[in-house]
Amino acid sequence: MAQFDVYANPQPDSRRFVPYVLDVQSALIDQLGTRLVMPLSRVGLRQARLPLNLCPLLEVAGEPLVLMPHLAAPLSLRLLKKPAGSLAHRSAEIMGAMDTVLSGF
């Protein structure tokens, strides 16, 4: 598993609104049985009140999705199957969004 890999949302109840999750956990703690993920959501795409530094717009498989770092949560490794892609090329924005959650900047 690699930081910034994208996976299909393993939770069927929310998959319609959150088709993917983004692995943001550092490889430094790969020995854990969980990965910290952030939802990539269809909800919020048209809501102007979401600050872009908090919820950047990212694209997965041609679909625009909003990153929701304030909803980051651990998921069991066994729930994350084959990666659907990577957003490593957007790592600066992703890390910036997490910084916004933690520091407000």
DSSP file (Angstrom, degrees, kcal/mol; ACC not computed):
  #  RESIDUE AA STRUCTURE BP1 BP2  ACC     N-H-->O    O-->H-N    N-H-->O    O-->H-N    TCO  KAPPA ALPHA  PHI   PSI    X-CA   Y-CA   Z-CA
    1    1 A M              0   0    0      0, 0.0     2,-0.4     0, 0.0    29,-0.0   0.000 360.0 360.0 360.0 142.2    0.0    0.0    0.0
    2    2 A A    >   -     0   0    0     24,-0.0     3,-1.9    25,-0.0    21,-0.2  -0.944 360.0-100.2-126.0 144.3    1.2    3.4   -0.8
    3    3 A Q  T 3  S+     0   0    0     -2,-0.4    21,-0.2     1,-0.3     3,-0.1  -0.358 109.4  22.9 -57.9 137.2    0.4    6.8    0.5
    4    4 A F  T 3  S+     0   0    0     19,-3.6    83,-3.0     1,-0.3    -1,-0.3   0.523  86.3 142.4  77.9  11.5   -2.0    8.7   -1.8
    5    5 A D  E <   -A   86   0A   0     -3,-1.9    18,-2.8    18,-0.3     2,-0.4  -0.569  45.4-134.6 -74.7 147.9   -3.4    5.5   -3.4
    6    6 A V  E     -AB  85  22A   0     79,-2.7    78,-3.4    16,-0.2    79,-0.9  -0.866  23.0-173.8-106.6 137.2   -7.1    5.6   -4.1
    7    7 A Y  E     - B   0  21A   0     14,-2.7    14,-2.6    -2,-0.4     2,-0.1  -0.944  33.2 -99.1-128.9 150.2   -9.4    2.7   -3.2
    8    8 A A  E     - B   0  20A   0     74,-0.5    12,-0.3    -2,-0.3    73,-0.2  -0.438  53.7 -97.7 -60.2 140.1  -13.0    1.9   -3.9
    9    9 A N        -     0   0    0     10,-2.3    -1,-0.1     1,-0.2     6,-0.1  -0.477  30.7-156.1 -62.9 121.0  -15.1    2.7   -0.8
   10   10 A P  S    S+     0   0    0      0, 0.0    -1,-0.2     0, 0.0    -2,-0.1   0.526  71.5  89.1 -79.8  -3.3  -15.6   -0.6    1.0
   11   11 A Q    >>  -     0   0    0      7,-0.2     3,-1.3     1,-0.2     4,-0.9  -0.815  60.4-165.8 -97.4 102.6  -18.7    0.7    2.8
   12   12 A P  T 34 S+     0   0    0      0, 0.0     4,-0.4     0, 0.0     3,-0.4   0.811  82.9  63.1 -59.1 -31.7  -21.7   -0.2    0.5
   13   13 A D  T 34 S+     0   0    0      1,-0.2     3,-0.1     2,-0.1     4,-0.1   0.788 115.2  29.7 -66.0 -26.9  -24.1    2.1    2.4
   14   14 A S  T X> S+     0   0    0     -3,-1.3     4,-2.8     1,-0.1     3,-1.0   0.427  89.6 100.0-111.4  -0.2  -22.1    5.3    1.5
   15   15 A R  T 3< S+     0   0    0     -4,-0.9    -2,-0.1    -3,-0.4    -6,-0.1   0.792  75.1  63.1 -60.6 -30.3  -20.6    4.3   -1.8
   16   16 A R  T 34 S+     0   0    0     -4,-0.4    -1,-0.3     1,-0.2    -2,-0.1   0.872 118.6  26.2 -62.5 -36.6  -23.2    6.2   -3.8
   17   17 A F  T <4 S+     0   0    0     -3,-1.0    25,-3.4     1,-0.2    26,-0.7   0.733 133.1  36.3 -97.1 -28.3  -22.0    9.5   -2.3
   18   18 A V     <  +     0   0    0     -4,-2.8    -1,-0.2    23,-0.2    23,-0.2  -0.794  63.6 170.1-127.6  85.9  -18.4    8.5   -1.5
   19   19 A P        +     0   0    0      0, 0.0   -10,-2.3     0, 0.0     2,-0.3   0.754  65.7  25.7 -72.3 -22.5  -17.2    6.2   -4.3
   20   20 A Y  E     -BC   8  40A   0     20,-1.1    20,-2.5   -12,-0.3     2,-0.3  -0.930  59.9-150.3-138.6 159.3  -13.5    6.3   -3.2
   21   21 A V  E     -BC   7  39A   0    -14,-2.6   -14,-2.7    -2,-0.3     2,-0.5  -0.957  18.6-136.2-125.7 151.4  -11.3    6.8   -0.2
   22   22 A L  E     -BC   6  38A   0     16,-2.9    16,-2.0    -2,-0.3     2,-0.6  -0.930  12.0-135.7-112.1 123.3   -7.7    8.1   -0.3
   23   23 A D  E     + C   0  37A   0    -18,-2.8   -19,-3.6    -2,-0.5   -18,-0.3  -0.669  31.0 166.4 -76.5 118.9   -5.0    6.5    1.8
   24   24 A V        +     0   0    0     12,-2.7     2,-0.2    -2,-0.6    13,-0.2   0.333  31.0 122.7-115.2   4.8   -3.0    9.3    3.4
   25   25 A Q        -     0   0    0     11,-0.8     2,-0.1   -23,-0.1    -2,-0.0  -0.467  63.5-116.9 -75.8 137.8   -1.0    7.3    6.0
   26   26 A S    >   -     0   0    0     -2,-0.2     3,-1.4     1,-0.1    -1,-0.1  -0.383  15.9-125.2 -68.6 147.2    2.7    7.5    5.9
   27   27 A A  G >  S+     0   0    0      1,-0.3     3,-1.6     2,-0.1     4,-0.2   0.642 100.7  85.6 -66.5 -14.2    4.7    4.3    5.1
   28   28 A L  G 3  S+     0   0    0      1,-0.3    -1,-0.3     2,-0.1     3,-0.2   0.794  97.5  36.5 -57.2 -29.0    6.5    5.0    8.4
   29   29 A I  G X  S+     0   0    0     -3,-1.4     3,-1.4     1,-0.1    -1,-0.3  -0.214  73.5 131.7-120.2  42.5    3.7    3.1   10.2
   30   30 A D  T <   +     0   0    0     -3,-1.6    -1,-0.1     1,-0.2    -2,-0.1   0.689  60.0  75.6 -64.2 -19.8    2.9    0.4    7.7
   31   31 A Q  T 3  S+     0   0    0     -3,-0.2    -1,-0.2    -4,-0.2    -2,-0.1   0.616  74.9  99.7 -73.4 -10.3    3.0   -2.3   10.4
   32   32 A L  S <  S-     0   0    0     -3,-1.4    -3,-0.0     2,-0.1     0, 0.0  -0.352  78.1-129.2 -71.8 157.1   -0.4   -1.2   11.7
   33   33 A G  S    S+     0   0    0     43,-0.0    44,-2.5    -2,-0.0    45,-0.3   0.321  88.0  59.2 -87.5   7.2   -3.5   -3.2   10.8
   34   34 A T  E     - D   0  76A   0     42,-0.3     2,-0.4    43,-0.1    42,-0.2  -0.873  66.3-148.0-130.7 164.1   -5.3    0.0    9.7
   35   35 A R  E     - D   0  75A   0     40,-2.5    40,-2.5    -2,-0.3     2,-0.6  -0.993  22.9-123.1-129.6 140.5   -4.8    2.8    7.2
   36   36 A L  E     - D   0  74A   0     -2,-0.4   -12,-2.7    38,-0.2   -11,-0.8  -0.740  40.4-179.6 -82.1 123.1   -5.9    6.4    7.7
   37   37 A V  E     -CD  23  73A   0     36,-2.7    36,-2.4    -2,-0.6   -14,-0.2  -0.882  22.1-148.6-125.4 155.8   -8.2    7.3    4.8
   38   38 A M  E     -C   22   0A   0    -16,-2.0   -16,-2.9    -2,-0.3    34,-0.1  -0.966  28.8-112.8-119.3 138.7  -10.1   10.4    3.6
   39   39 A P  E     -C   21   0A   0      0, 0.0    29,-2.3     0, 0.0     2,-0.6  -0.415  14.5-149.8 -68.8 145.2  -13.4   10.2    1.7
   40   40 A L  E     -CE  20  67A   0    -20,-2.5   -20,-1.1    27,-0.2     2,-0.3  -0.971  32.4-164.6-112.3 110.4  -13.5   11.4   -1.9
   41   41 A S  E     - E   0  66A   0     25,-3.1    25,-2.9    -2,-0.6   -23,-0.2  -0.714  41.0-158.7-113.0 145.7  -17.1   12.6   -2.2
   42   42 A R  S >  S+     0   0    0    -25,-3.4     3,-1.2    -2,-0.3     2,-0.2   0.721  81.0  88.5 -80.8 -25.8  -19.6   13.6   -4.8
   43   43 A V  T 3  S+     0   0    0    -26,-0.7    23,-0.2     1,-0.2    -2,-0.2  -0.534  86.3  30.8 -73.2 136.1  -21.5   15.6   -2.2
   44   44 A G  T >  S+     0   0    0     -2,-0.2     3,-1.2    21,-0.0    -1,-0.2   0.319  77.8 119.7 100.1  -8.1  -20.2   19.2   -1.9
   45   45 A L  T <  S+     0   0    0     -3,-1.2    -2,-0.1     1,-0.3    20,-0.0   0.847  85.9  34.1 -59.0 -34.1  -19.2   19.6   -5.6
   46   46 A R  T 3  S+     0   0    0      3,-0.0     2,-0.9     2,-0.0    -1,-0.3   0.275  90.9 108.0-106.3   9.9  -21.6   22.4   -6.0
   47   47 A Q    X   -     0   0    0     -3,-1.2     3,-1.4     1,-0.2    -1,-0.0  -0.792  48.6-167.5 -94.4 107.5  -21.4   24.0   -2.5
   48   48 A A  T 3  S+     0   0    0     -2,-0.9    -1,-0.2     1,-0.3    -3,-0.0   0.696  78.6  72.6 -66.3 -19.6  -19.5   27.2   -2.8
   49   49 A R  T 3  S+     0   0    0      2,-0.1    -1,-0.3    -3,-0.1    -2,-0.0   0.552  71.3  97.5 -78.9  -5.0  -19.0   27.5    0.9
   50   50 A L  S <  S-     0   0    0     -3,-1.4     2,-0.2    -6,-0.2    -6,-0.0  -0.744  79.6-128.3 -81.7 116.4  -16.4   24.7    1.1
   51   51 A P    >>  -     0   0    0      0, 0.0     4,-3.0     0, 0.0     3,-1.0  -0.446   8.1-137.4 -66.9 134.5  -13.0   26.3    1.1
   52   52 A L  T 34 S+     0   0    0      1,-0.3    45,-0.1     2,-0.2    -2,-0.0   0.779 102.8  59.3 -65.5 -27.1  -10.8   24.8   -1.6
   53   53 A N  T 34 S+     0   0    0      1,-0.2    47,-0.3     2,-0.1    -1,-0.3   0.775 115.6  36.2 -72.9 -22.6   -7.8   24.7    0.8
   54   54 A L  T <4 S+     0   0    0     -3,-1.0    -2,-0.2     1,-0.2    -1,-0.2   0.856 133.2  24.1 -89.3 -44.6   -9.8   22.4    3.1
   55   55 A C  S  < S-     0   0    0     -4,-3.0    -1,-0.2    13,-0.1    -2,-0.1  -0.679  80.3-169.3-126.1  75.4  -11.7   20.5    0.4
   56   56 A P        -     0   0    0      0, 0.0    11,-2.4     0, 0.0     2,-0.5  -0.302  26.6-114.9 -67.9 151.0   -9.8   20.4   -2.8
   57   57 A L  E     +F   66   0A   0      9,-0.2     2,-0.3     7,-0.0     9,-0.2  -0.758  41.5 177.8 -85.0 124.2  -11.4   19.2   -6.0
   58   58 A L  E     -F   65   0A   0      7,-3.4     7,-3.7    -2,-0.5     2,-0.5  -0.873  21.6-131.5-126.3 158.1   -9.6   16.0   -7.2
   59   59 A E  E     +F   64   0A   0     -2,-0.3     2,-0.4     5,-0.2    -2,-0.0  -0.944  20.1 178.4-118.3 131.9  -10.3   13.7  -10.2
   60   60 A V  E >  S-F   63   0A   0      3,-2.3     3,-2.2    -2,-0.5    25,-0.1  -0.995  76.5 -14.2-130.2 125.3  -10.4    9.9  -10.1
   61   61 A A  T 3  S-     0   0    0     -2,-0.4    -1,-0.1     1,-0.3    24,-0.0   0.852 129.6 -53.5  52.0  38.9  -11.2    7.9  -13.2
   62   62 A G  T 3  S+     0   0    0      1,-0.2    -1,-0.3     0, 0.0    -3,-0.0   0.450 114.1 117.7  80.3   0.4  -12.4   11.1  -14.9
   63   63 A E  E <   - F   0  60A   0     -3,-2.2    -3,-2.3     2,-0.0     2,-0.3  -0.883  63.6-130.8-105.5 125.9  -14.9   12.0  -12.1
   64   64 A P  E     + F   0  59A   0      0, 0.0     2,-0.3     0, 0.0    -5,-0.2  -0.583  35.0 175.4 -72.8 132.4  -14.4   15.2  -10.1
   65   65 A L  E     - F   0  58A   0     -7,-3.7    -7,-3.4    -2,-0.3     2,-0.5  -0.959  28.5-123.6-137.5 153.6  -14.6   14.5   -6.4
   66   66 A V  E     -EF  41  57A   0    -25,-2.9   -25,-3.1    -2,-0.3     2,-0.3  -0.860  22.4-132.2-101.2 128.3  -14.2   16.6   -3.3
   67   67 A L  E     -E   40   0A   0    -11,-2.4   -27,-0.2    -2,-0.5     3,-0.1  -0.634  15.1-161.5 -76.2 133.8  -11.6   15.5   -0.7
   68   68 A M    >   +     0   0    0    -29,-2.3     3,-1.8    -2,-0.3   -13,-0.1  -0.690  20.3 165.4-117.3  75.8  -13.1   15.6    2.8
   69   69 A P  G >  S+     0   0    0      0, 0.0     3,-1.6     0, 0.0    -1,-0.1   0.769  71.9  66.9 -66.2 -25.4  -10.1   15.6    5.2
   70   70 A H  G 3  S+     0   0    0      1,-0.3   -15,-0.0    -3,-0.1    -2,-0.0   0.592 100.2  52.8 -70.1  -9.1  -12.2   16.6    8.2
   71   71 A L  G <  S+     0   0    0     -3,-1.8    -1,-0.3   -32,-0.1   -34,-0.1   0.111  78.3 145.4-110.0  19.0  -13.8   13.1    7.9
   72   72 A A    <   +     0   0    0     -3,-1.6   -34,-0.2   -34,-0.1   -36,-0.1  -0.265  20.3 165.7 -58.1 142.7  -10.6   11.2    7.9
   73   73 A A  E     -D   37   0A   0    -36,-2.4   -36,-2.7   -38,-0.1     2,-0.3  -0.987  37.9 -99.7-155.7 155.8  -10.8    7.8    9.7
   74   74 A P  E     -D   36   0A   0      0, 0.0     2,-0.4     0, 0.0   -38,-0.2  -0.598  34.5-168.5 -80.1 143.9   -8.9    4.6   10.0
   75   75 A L  E     -D   35   0A   0    -40,-2.5   -40,-2.5    -2,-0.3     2,-0.1  -0.974  29.9-101.6-128.0 146.3  -10.0    1.6    8.0
   76   76 A S  E >>  -D   34   0A   0     -2,-0.4     3,-1.7   -42,-0.2     4,-0.6  -0.390  26.6-127.3 -63.3 139.2   -8.9   -2.0    8.4
   77   77 A L  G >4 S+     0   0    0    -44,-2.5     3,-1.3     1,-0.3    -1,-0.1   0.859 107.4  64.1 -54.4 -37.7   -6.3   -3.1    5.8
   78   78 A R  G 34 S+     0   0    0    -45,-0.3    -1,-0.3     1,-0.3   -44,-0.1   0.694  97.0  57.7 -65.7 -17.0   -8.4   -6.1    4.9
   79   79 A L  G <4 S+     0   0    0     -3,-1.7     2,-0.7     1,-0.1    -1,-0.3   0.682  90.6  79.8 -84.6 -18.6  -11.1   -3.7    3.5
   80   80 A L    <<  +     0   0    0     -3,-1.3    -1,-0.1    -4,-0.6   -71,-0.1  -0.807  61.6 172.7 -96.0 114.3   -8.8   -2.0    1.1
   81   81 A K        -     0   0    0     -2,-0.7    -1,-0.1     1,-0.3     3,-0.1   0.327  49.2 -13.0 -94.2-138.0   -8.4   -4.1   -2.1
   82   82 A K  S    S-     0   0    0      1,-0.1   -74,-0.5     2,-0.1    -1,-0.3  -0.438  77.4-107.9 -68.4 132.6   -6.6   -3.2   -5.3
   83   83 A P        -     0   0    0      0, 0.0   -76,-0.2     0, 0.0    -1,-0.1  -0.338  18.1-155.2 -61.1 141.1   -5.8    0.5   -5.8
   84   84 A A        -     0   0    0    -78,-3.4     2,-0.3     1,-0.3   -77,-0.2   0.456  67.1 -52.5 -93.0  -4.4   -7.9    2.3   -8.3
   85   85 A G  E     -A    6   0A   0    -79,-0.9   -79,-2.7   -25,-0.1     2,-0.3  -0.967  57.9 -92.6 158.6-171.0   -5.2    4.9   -8.9
   86   86 A S  E     -A    5   0A   0     -2,-0.3   -81,-0.2   -81,-0.3     3,-0.2  -0.992  10.1-167.8-139.3 145.1   -2.9    7.4   -7.2
   87   87 A L    >   +     0   0    0    -83,-3.0     3,-2.2    -2,-0.3     7,-0.2  -0.025  52.4 123.0-116.6  26.9   -3.2   11.0   -6.3
   88   88 A A  G >   +     0   0    0      1,-0.3     3,-1.8   -84,-0.2     4,-0.2   0.820  67.1  64.8 -58.4 -31.3    0.5   11.3   -5.4
   89   89 A H  G 3  S+     0   0    0      1,-0.3    -1,-0.3    -3,-0.2     3,-0.2   0.633 105.1  45.8 -67.6 -11.9    0.8   14.1   -8.0
   90   90 A R  G X> S+     0   0    0     -3,-2.2     4,-2.0     1,-0.1     3,-0.5   0.085  76.4 120.8-112.1  19.7   -1.6   16.2   -5.9
   91   91 A S  H <>  +     0   0    0     -3,-1.8     4,-2.9     1,-0.2     5,-0.3   0.823  68.1  57.8 -58.0 -36.3    0.2   15.4   -2.6
   92   92 A A  H 3> S+     0   0    0      1,-0.2     4,-2.0    -4,-0.2    -1,-0.2   0.918 110.2  43.7 -62.3 -43.2    1.0   19.1   -1.7
   93   93 A E  H <> S+     0   0    0     -3,-0.5     4,-2.1     2,-0.2    -1,-0.2   0.886 114.0  50.8 -67.9 -38.9   -2.8   20.0   -1.9
   94   94 A I  H  X S+     0   0    0     -4,-2.0     4,-1.8     2,-0.2    -2,-0.2   0.934 112.9  44.6 -65.0 -46.6   -3.8   16.9    0.1
   95   95 A M  H  X S+     0   0    0     -4,-2.9     4,-2.4     1,-0.2    -1,-0.2   0.875 111.8  54.4 -65.5 -37.0   -1.2   17.6    2.8
   96   96 A G  H  X S+     0   0    0     -4,-2.0     4,-2.0    -5,-0.3    -1,-0.2   0.872 105.5  53.0 -62.4 -37.6   -2.3   21.2    2.8
   97   97 A A  H  X S+     0   0    0     -4,-2.1     4,-1.8     2,-0.2    -1,-0.2   0.905 109.5  47.9 -65.7 -41.2   -5.9   20.2    3.4
   98   98 A M  H  X S+     0   0    0     -4,-1.8     4,-2.2     1,-0.2    -2,-0.2   0.899 109.3  53.8 -65.9 -39.5   -4.9   18.1    6.4
   99   99 A D  H  X>S+     0   0    0     -4,-2.4     4,-3.4     1,-0.2     5,-0.6   0.887 105.7  54.3 -59.7 -38.3   -2.9   21.0    7.7
  100  100 A T  H  X5S+     0   0    0     -4,-2.0     4,-1.7   -47,-0.3    -1,-0.2   0.901 107.7  49.8 -62.5 -41.0   -6.0   23.2    7.4
  101  101 A V  H  <5S+     0   0    0     -4,-1.8    -1,-0.2     1,-0.2    -2,-0.2   0.920 119.5  37.4 -61.0 -43.6   -8.0   20.7    9.5
  102  102 A L  H  <5S+     0   0    0     -4,-2.2    -2,-0.2     1,-0.1    -1,-0.2   0.854 134.1  18.5 -81.1 -36.0   -5.3   20.7   12.2
  103  103 A S  H  <5S-     0   0    0     -4,-3.4    -3,-0.2    -5,-0.2    -2,-0.2   0.628  91.0-123.6-114.1 -16.6   -4.2   24.3   12.2
  104  104 A G     <<       0   0    0     -4,-1.7    -4,-0.2    -5,-0.6    -3,-0.1   0.529 360.0 360.0  83.7   5.5   -7.0   26.3   10.5
  105  105 A F              0   0    0     -6,-0.5    -5,-0.2    -9,-0.1    -4,-0.1   0.401 360.0 360.0-108.6 360.0   -4.6   27.7    7.9
